[in-house]
Amino acid sequence: MKKIIILCLMAVIGFGVAEASAQKKDVAIKTTVFVTDMDGCPTCAKKIENTIPMQKGVKDMSMDLEKKTITITYDQTKTSDATLTKALQRIKINVKSTAPATPAKK
């Protein structure tokens, strides 16, 4: 009987720890829109595609050349807006401003 009670307690504690770590992972993900001065040239776009996804913590990236924006989804525990701005500046892309991405309307 004691073994069953101990086994049930271990299972409950294990599920609780797994749920808490899953919630932490969701909180750490952030999406930011970087407004740049890029002129829409394919060379600039290629540089961005080859550099930004390789940065530590970057989960997803998309560009809108007409609006001159780069939307980056990343893990806040591994990188930040400032680090990503510096990475863009290293490849000669100037960032005018940053803003949290607005969620898509359903």
N, C-alpha and C positions, 0 to 999 in steps of 0.2 A: 504494500500500500504506500509506504514511504517513497519507494522508487517511482511510482506513478505520479505522486504529488510533486516530487522534485523534477521529474521529466516535464510535467505541465508548466511548472514555474519557469524552467529554462526556456521552453518554447515561447511563453508569453514575453519574457525578457528579450529573447532574440528577435521577435517580431517588432517589439517596441524600438529596439536599437536600429533595426533596418528601416523602419518608418521615419525615425528622426534623421537618419543620414540622407534619406531620399528628399526630405523637406529642405535640408541644408543645400543640397545640390541645385534645387530649383531656385532658391533665393540668390545664389551666386551668379546666375546667368543674367547678362544685361545686353541690351541692344541699343546701339548709339548710331545716329546719323551724323556723318562728318560732311560739312559743306566745304567744298574745295574750289580752287581757281583753275582746275584742269580744263583744257580747251577741247576735250573730246577726241584727242588724237588716239589712234590705235596703239601707238607705242607706249603712251602713258598708261592706258588701260592694261596692257600686257605687263608692265612693270608692277602695277598694283596687284594683278592676279598672281604674279609670281612671288610677291613679297609678303603681303598681308596674311594670306591663309597659313603661311609658315610660322607666323608669330605665335609664341607660347600662349595658349588659352583661347585662341580664336576658333570658334565653332562653325561660323558661317559668314559669308560676305557677299554682298551684291552691289552693283554700281548702276547708276543712272547717269549716262553721259550727258543727256540733254539738261537735266536739272543740276548737274555737277555735284552729285552726292554719292557717298559711299556708306552703305549700311553694314555695320559689323556687329555680329553677335559673339560675345566672348564670356569667359569665366572670370569674374571679378577677383577671384582668389589668385589668379595667375597673371593677370595683366590689368591695365587701366586705360582710360581715355588718353591720359598724358603719354603713356608708353606707345600707344598706337599712333598718336599725333607725331611723335618723334620718328617712328618708323616711316610714316608717310613723308615727313620732311627729308629724311635721308635719301629718298628716291625723287626728291625735288617736286613733291606735291605739297603745296601750301594749304593748310586747313584754316578756313575763315571762321568757322564756328562748329560747335558740337551741340547736339540735343538728343534727349532720349527719344527713341522711336515710338511713334504712336501705334497702338495696337490696331490691326486691321478690323474694319467693321464687318459684322456678319449679317 
